[in-house]
């Protein structure tokens, strides 16, 4: 039986994530000061940011699992 070819999607996603990280850090240091309204300055902001991060990580994990899942043997 032929083995299925590896799909290799993790490498490009890793490069995209590194580029997004670099862009985010560049924007963080390029802005001289904080804007007048920033979500982190509000009451309960850490809880909202943490909840948003948790939801993002769960969705990202489910998406990665779906993209990287191996298909079973397709025998006739």
N, C-alpha and C positions, 0 to 999 in steps of 0.2 A: 504494500500500500504506500502511496505517496504521502509524505508529511505535508501539512499545509505550510505555505510560506509565511515567515514571520511578517507581521504587519508594520512593525517599527514606528508606531505613533508616539511613543514616549519621548524620543529624542527631539522631534520638532516642538512638542509641547513644552519640554524643558527649556529650549531656547527662547520660545515665546514668553515664558514666565520670567526668565532672566532679563529679557529686554523690558518687560513691564516693570520689573523691580528697579532696573536702572533708570527708567523714565520717571518712576515715582520718586526715587531719591533725588534725581536732578530737579524735579519740580519742587520738592520739599526745601532744598537748599537755595533754589533760585528766587523764591519769594522772600522779600526782605522782612516782612512781619506777618502776623496772623490777620486774616480778614476780620471785619467788624462782627460778622456772625459766623461762628464755628461751632459745630455740633458738640465738640469736646468741652466747650465752656458751659454747656447747659447742665441743669440738674438731671441726674440719672443717665448721663451720656455714656459712662463706662459700661453700664448694663446694656444699653442699646447697641453700642459698638460690639460688645462681646456676643450678644445674640445674633447680630448680623454676621459676624465672623463665623459663628458656629453653623448657621444656616448655609453660608457659602461653602464651608468645608464639607458639609454633608452632601450638598449638591455636586460639588467637584468630585468627591469620592465616588458617588453613584455614576456620574458621567464617565470617570476614568475606568470604573469597573465594567461599564457597558462597552466602552471602546476597546478595552484590552482583554476582554473575555475571550477565551479560546472556544472555538466551535467544536462540538462533539464529532465523532466519526460519522460521516454521511455515507452509509453503506446501503446499497439497493436491496 
